[in-house]
Amino acid sequence: MSVFIQQFLNGMVLGSIYGLVALGLTLVYGILHVPNFAHGAFYMVGAYVSFTLMNAMGVNYWVAMAGAAAVVAVLSVLSERLVFNPLRHAPPIHDKIAAIGILLFLEAGVQAIYGADFHRMPTPYNGAVSFGGIFMQEQRLLIIIGALSLMALLHLFLKRTMVGSTIIAMAQDREGAFLVGIDSNKVAMMTFAIAGALAAVAATLYAPINLVSPAMGHLVIMKAFVIIIVGGMGSIPGAIIGGMIIGFAEALGAFYISTDYKDIIAFALLVVILSIRPEGLFTKGTR
């Protein structure tokens, strides 16, 4: 039983990270119907910003996380203003190609600065805690607590604030929101900023137990796309629950089946769930 609980906690760690990244993706898709393939690069840039702030400048872990969130939020808004916004009336394929272009540009830029080597991000949380004989690294516990707290704060922000209400209105009916005076440009910028900040925080939480590299966002973004498709495109509850489903399936599958197949499990689940519910687990929308 203790082994199962250990794998369950590992699943929560993975699900929390996947859920945070998928939340940003689904917010952008729900508002603009843009599948932002560059989101994995924003995740990667967030890790490098935190790594640089901690190693080169010696700042505190939490300050580095906040700095990374701010930098990536600005970078995400700039991508919306300079790339996606001018393409809003272009054929749908154009924004997809543009997103891939941003991804390649950011990866090439980071590799030119830092090289292709892997880096280890330091963390002040190197110890372990025990729960009734179950041991867990402090960083992993921080991931679960931090990610779930951010998800709860985002839910409150969307449901209890005026800005959050405008984001929901845009997701449900873009034309209707425009008719009642909602500034679509401001909402789009806010949405991209939130998505970028979530990606940076997720990267800073996860990097200390993983490695920092220019390609670190590839697998994460593929899993995030699986999650938002499984959960329902544009659905925030779907992104959270889908993240947990994929995280648990990977952790339990890696232990009980084989680690060789753990990255395939997400895509196998995608096929199974969509064969039963082609629209995903939840309907479109942020409700």
DAQUIGI-V532623 format. One record per pair of residues at least 12 apart in sequence whose ideal C-beta (glycine too) atoms are under 10 Angstrom apart, sorted by the first residue. I is the first residue (numbers start at 0). J is the second residue. Records with the same first field share a line. If there is no record, write none. Layout:
BEGIN
I: J ; J
END
This chain:
BEGIN
0: 133
1: 131 ; 132 ; 133 ; 134
2: 133 ; 254 ; 255
3: 251 ; 254 ; 255
4: 130 ; 131 ; 132 ; 133 ; 135
5: 132 ; 133 ; 134 ; 135 ; 250 ; 254
6: 247 ; 249 ; 250 ; 251 ; 252 ; 253 ; 254 ; 255
7: 133 ; 246 ; 247 ; 250 ; 251
8: 130 ; 133 ; 134 ; 135 ; 136 ; 139 ; 140 ; 143 ; 250
9: 135 ; 139 ; 246 ; 247 ; 249 ; 250 ; 251 ; 253 ; 254
10: 243 ; 244 ; 245 ; 246 ; 247 ; 248 ; 249 ; 250 ; 251 ; 252 ; 253 ; 254
11: 135 ; 139 ; 140 ; 142 ; 143 ; 146 ; 147 ; 242 ; 243 ; 246 ; 247 ; 250
12: 135 ; 136 ; 138 ; 139 ; 140 ; 141 ; 142 ; 143 ; 146 ; 204 ; 205 ; 208 ; 246 ; 250
13: 139 ; 142 ; 205 ; 222 ; 242 ; 243 ; 245 ; 246 ; 247 ; 248 ; 249 ; 250 ; 253 ; 261 ; 265
14: 142 ; 143 ; 146 ; 147 ; 226 ; 239 ; 240 ; 241 ; 242 ; 243 ; 244 ; 245 ; 246 ; 247 ; 248 ; 249 ; 250
15: 139 ; 142 ; 143 ; 144 ; 145 ; 146 ; 147 ; 149 ; 150 ; 201 ; 204 ; 205 ; 239 ; 242 ; 243 ; 246
16: 42 ; 142 ; 143 ; 145 ; 146 ; 200 ; 201 ; 202 ; 204 ; 205 ; 208 ; 209 ; 219 ; 222 ; 223 ; 242 ; 246
17: 146 ; 201 ; 205 ; 219 ; 222 ; 223 ; 225 ; 226 ; 238 ; 239 ; 241 ; 242 ; 243 ; 244 ; 245 ; 246 ; 249 ; 265
18: 146 ; 147 ; 149 ; 150 ; 197 ; 201 ; 223 ; 226 ; 230 ; 235 ; 238 ; 239 ; 240 ; 241 ; 242 ; 243 ; 244 ; 245 ; 246
19: 42 ; 142 ; 145 ; 146 ; 147 ; 149 ; 150 ; 153 ; 196 ; 197 ; 198 ; 199 ; 200 ; 201 ; 202 ; 204 ; 205 ; 219 ; 223 ; 238 ; 239 ; 242
20: 38 ; 39 ; 41 ; 42 ; 146 ; 194 ; 197 ; 198 ; 200 ; 201 ; 202 ; 205 ; 216 ; 219 ; 220 ; 222 ; 223 ; 224 ; 226 ; 227 ; 238 ; 242
21: 38 ; 197 ; 201 ; 219 ; 220 ; 222 ; 223 ; 224 ; 225 ; 226 ; 227 ; 228 ; 229 ; 230 ; 235 ; 237 ; 238 ; 239 ; 241 ; 242 ; 245
22: 146 ; 149 ; 150 ; 153 ; 193 ; 194 ; 197 ; 198 ; 201 ; 223 ; 226 ; 227 ; 235 ; 238 ; 239 ; 242
23: 35 ; 38 ; 41 ; 42 ; 71 ; 75 ; 153 ; 190 ; 191 ; 192 ; 193 ; 194 ; 195 ; 196 ; 197 ; 198 ; 199 ; 200 ; 201 ; 223 ; 227 ; 238
24: 36 ; 38 ; 39 ; 194 ; 197 ; 198 ; 220 ; 223 ; 224 ; 226 ; 227 ; 232 ; 233 ; 238
25: 170 ; 194 ; 223 ; 224 ; 226 ; 227 ; 228 ; 230 ; 231 ; 232 ; 233 ; 234 ; 235 ; 236 ; 237 ; 238 ; 239 ; 241 ; 281 ; 283 ; 285
26: 153 ; 157 ; 166 ; 170 ; 189 ; 190 ; 191 ; 193 ; 194 ; 197 ; 227 ; 233 ; 235 ; 238 ; 285
27: 75 ; 79 ; 83 ; 98 ; 187 ; 190 ; 191 ; 193 ; 194 ; 195 ; 227 ; 233
28: 170 ; 190 ; 194 ; 224 ; 227 ; 232 ; 233 ; 234 ; 238 ; 283
29: 166 ; 167 ; 169 ; 170 ; 171 ; 173 ; 190 ; 227 ; 231 ; 232 ; 233 ; 234 ; 235 ; 238 ; 283 ; 284 ; 285
30: 165 ; 166 ; 167 ; 168 ; 169 ; 170 ; 173 ; 176 ; 183 ; 186 ; 187 ; 189 ; 190 ; 191 ; 194 ; 233 ; 285
31: 79 ; 83 ; 84 ; 87 ; 94 ; 169 ; 170 ; 173 ; 183 ; 186 ; 187 ; 190 ; 191
32: 87 ; 91 ; 94 ; 170 ; 173 ; 232 ; 233 ; 283
33: 79 ; 82 ; 83 ; 86 ; 87 ; 91 ; 94 ; 95 ; 97 ; 98 ; 187 ; 190 ; 191
34: 91 ; 94 ; 95 ; 98 ; 224 ; 227 ; 228 ; 232
35: 75 ; 78 ; 79 ; 83 ; 94 ; 95 ; 97 ; 98 ; 101 ; 102 ; 191 ; 194 ; 195 ; 198 ; 220 ; 223 ; 224
36: 94 ; 95 ; 96 ; 97 ; 98 ; 99 ; 100 ; 101 ; 102 ; 103 ; 220 ; 221 ; 224
37: 74 ; 75 ; 78 ; 82 ; 83 ; 97 ; 98 ; 99 ; 100 ; 101 ; 102 ; 103 ; 104 ; 105 ; 106 ; 195 ; 216 ; 220
38: 75 ; 78 ; 98 ; 101 ; 102 ; 191 ; 194 ; 195 ; 197 ; 198 ; 216 ; 219 ; 220 ; 223 ; 224
39: 98 ; 102 ; 105 ; 106 ; 198 ; 202 ; 214 ; 215 ; 216 ; 217 ; 218 ; 219 ; 220 ; 221 ; 222 ; 223 ; 224
40: 71 ; 74 ; 78 ; 98 ; 99 ; 101 ; 102 ; 103 ; 104 ; 105 ; 106 ; 108 ; 109 ; 198 ; 213 ; 214 ; 215 ; 216 ; 217 ; 220
41: 70 ; 71 ; 72 ; 74 ; 75 ; 78 ; 101 ; 102 ; 105 ; 191 ; 194 ; 195 ; 196 ; 197 ; 198 ; 199 ; 201 ; 202 ; 216 ; 220
42: 71 ; 195 ; 197 ; 198 ; 199 ; 200 ; 201 ; 202 ; 203 ; 205 ; 206 ; 215 ; 216 ; 217 ; 219 ; 220 ; 223
43: 71 ; 102 ; 105 ; 106 ; 109 ; 198 ; 199 ; 202 ; 206 ; 211 ; 212 ; 213 ; 214 ; 215 ; 216 ; 217 ; 219 ; 220
44: 67 ; 70 ; 71 ; 74 ; 75 ; 105 ; 106 ; 108 ; 109 ; 195 ; 198 ; 199 ; 202 ; 213 ; 216
45: 64 ; 66 ; 67 ; 68 ; 70 ; 71 ; 72 ; 74 ; 195 ; 196 ; 197 ; 198 ; 199 ; 200 ; 201 ; 202 ; 203 ; 204 ; 206 ; 216
46: 67 ; 71 ; 109 ; 118 ; 120 ; 198 ; 199 ; 201 ; 202 ; 203 ; 204 ; 205 ; 206 ; 207 ; 209 ; 210 ; 211 ; 212 ; 213 ; 215 ; 216
47: 67 ; 70 ; 71 ; 105 ; 108 ; 109 ; 112 ; 113 ; 118 ; 120 ; 199 ; 202 ; 206 ; 211 ; 212 ; 213 ; 215
48: 63 ; 64 ; 66 ; 67 ; 68 ; 69 ; 70 ; 71 ; 74 ; 199 ; 202 ; 203
49: 62 ; 63 ; 64 ; 65 ; 66 ; 67 ; 68 ; 70 ; 71 ; 120 ; 121 ; 199 ; 200 ; 202 ; 203 ; 204 ; 206 ; 207 ; 211
50: 63 ; 67 ; 113 ; 118 ; 119 ; 120 ; 121 ; 202 ; 203 ; 206 ; 207 ; 211
51: 63 ; 66 ; 67 ; 70 ; 112 ; 113 ; 118 ; 211
52: 64 ; 65 ; 66 ; 67 ; 70 ; 203
53: 66 ; 67 ; 120 ; 121 ; 122 ; 123 ; 203 ; 207
54: 118 ; 119 ; 120 ; 121
59: 123
60: 120 ; 121 ; 122 ; 123 ; 124 ; 138 ; 141 ; 203 ; 207
61: 123 ; 203
63: 120 ; 121 ; 203
64: 145 ; 196 ; 199 ; 200 ; 202 ; 203 ; 204
65: 196 ; 199 ; 200 ; 203
66: 199 ; 203
67: 195 ; 196 ; 198 ; 199 ; 200 ; 202 ; 203 ; 206
68: 192 ; 193 ; 195 ; 196 ; 197 ; 198 ; 199 ; 200 ; 201 ; 202 ; 203
69: 192 ; 195 ; 196 ; 199
70: 195 ; 196 ; 199
71: 192 ; 194 ; 195 ; 196 ; 197 ; 198 ; 199 ; 200 ; 202 ; 203
72: 188 ; 189 ; 191 ; 192 ; 193 ; 194 ; 195 ; 196 ; 197 ; 198 ; 199
73: 191 ; 192 ; 195 ; 196
74: 101 ; 105 ; 191 ; 192 ; 195 ; 199
75: 101 ; 188 ; 190 ; 191 ; 192 ; 193 ; 194 ; 195 ; 196 ; 197 ; 198 ; 199
76: 187 ; 188 ; 189 ; 190 ; 191 ; 192 ; 194 ; 195
77: 101 ; 188 ; 191 ; 195
78: 97 ; 98 ; 101 ; 104 ; 105 ; 191 ; 195
79: 184 ; 187 ; 188 ; 189 ; 190 ; 191 ; 192 ; 194 ; 195
80: 184 ; 187 ; 188 ; 191
81: 97 ; 101
82: 94 ; 97 ; 98 ; 100 ; 101
83: 97 ; 98 ; 101 ; 187 ; 191
84: 183 ; 184 ; 187 ; 188 ; 191
85: 97
86: 98
87: 183 ; 184 ; 187
102: 216 ; 217 ; 220
105: 213 ; 216
106: 212 ; 213 ; 214 ; 215 ; 216 ; 217
107: 213
108: 213
109: 211 ; 212 ; 213 ; 214 ; 215
110: 212 ; 213 ; 214
111: 213
112: 213
113: 211 ; 212 ; 213
114: 212 ; 213
115: 212 ; 213 ; 214
116: 210 ; 211 ; 212 ; 213
117: 209 ; 210 ; 211 ; 212 ; 213 ; 214 ; 215
118: 206 ; 210 ; 211 ; 212 ; 215
119: 206 ; 207 ; 208 ; 209 ; 210 ; 211
120: 202 ; 203 ; 205 ; 206 ; 207 ; 208 ; 209 ; 210 ; 211
121: 206 ; 207
122: 136 ; 137 ; 138 ; 141 ; 203 ; 204 ; 206 ; 207 ; 208
123: 137 ; 138 ; 141 ; 207
124: 136 ; 137 ; 138 ; 139 ; 140 ; 141 ; 142 ; 207 ; 208
125: 137 ; 138 ; 207
126: 138 ; 140
127: 139 ; 140
128: 140
136: 207 ; 208
137: 207
138: 204 ; 205 ; 206 ; 207 ; 208
139: 204 ; 205 ; 207 ; 208
141: 204 ; 207 ; 208
142: 201 ; 204 ; 205 ; 207 ; 208
143: 204
144: 204
145: 200 ; 201 ; 203 ; 204
146: 197 ; 200 ; 201 ; 204 ; 205 ; 239 ; 242
147: 239
149: 196 ; 197 ; 200 ; 201 ; 204
150: 197 ; 235 ; 238 ; 239 ; 242
151: 239
153: 193 ; 197 ; 235 ; 239 ; 285
154: 235 ; 236 ; 239 ; 285
156: 193
157: 170 ; 193 ; 235 ; 285 ; 286
158: 285 ; 286
162: 185 ; 186 ; 189 ; 193
163: 189 ; 193 ; 285
164: 176 ; 181
165: 179 ; 180 ; 181 ; 182 ; 183 ; 185 ; 186 ; 189 ; 190
166: 181 ; 186 ; 187 ; 189 ; 190 ; 193 ; 285
167: 186 ; 235 ; 284 ; 285 ; 286
168: 181 ; 186 ; 285
169: 181 ; 182 ; 183 ; 186 ; 187 ; 189 ; 190 ; 285
170: 186 ; 190 ; 233 ; 234 ; 235 ; 283 ; 284 ; 285 ; 286
171: 233 ; 283 ; 284 ; 285 ; 286
172: 284
173: 186
198: 216 ; 219 ; 220 ; 223
201: 219 ; 223
202: 215 ; 216 ; 219
205: 219
218: 262 ; 265
221: 262 ; 265 ; 266
222: 241 ; 242 ; 245 ; 246 ; 249 ; 262 ; 265 ; 266 ; 269
223: 238 ; 241 ; 242 ; 245 ; 265
224: 265 ; 269
225: 241 ; 242 ; 244 ; 245 ; 264 ; 265 ; 266 ; 267 ; 268 ; 269 ; 272
226: 238 ; 239 ; 240 ; 241 ; 242 ; 243 ; 244 ; 245 ; 246 ; 265 ; 268 ; 269 ; 279
227: 241 ; 242 ; 279
228: 241 ; 269 ; 272 ; 273 ; 278 ; 279 ; 280
229: 241 ; 242 ; 244 ; 245 ; 265 ; 268 ; 269 ; 271 ; 272 ; 273 ; 276 ; 279 ; 280 ; 281
230: 242 ; 243 ; 244 ; 245 ; 272 ; 279 ; 280 ; 281
231: 276 ; 278 ; 279 ; 280 ; 281 ; 282 ; 283 ; 284
232: 278 ; 279 ; 281 ; 282 ; 283 ; 284
233: 279 ; 281 ; 282 ; 283 ; 284 ; 285
234: 278 ; 279 ; 280 ; 281 ; 282 ; 283 ; 284 ; 285 ; 286
235: 281 ; 284 ; 285 ; 286
236: 280 ; 281 ; 282 ; 284 ; 285 ; 286
237: 279 ; 280 ; 281 ; 282 ; 283 ; 284 ; 285
238: 281 ; 285
239: 281
240: 280 ; 281
241: 265 ; 268 ; 269 ; 272 ; 279 ; 280 ; 281
244: 265 ; 268 ; 272 ; 280
245: 264 ; 265 ; 266 ; 268 ; 269
246: 265
247: 264
248: 261 ; 264 ; 265 ; 267 ; 268
249: 261 ; 262 ; 263 ; 264 ; 265 ; 268
250: 264
251: 264
252: 264 ; 265 ; 267 ; 268
END
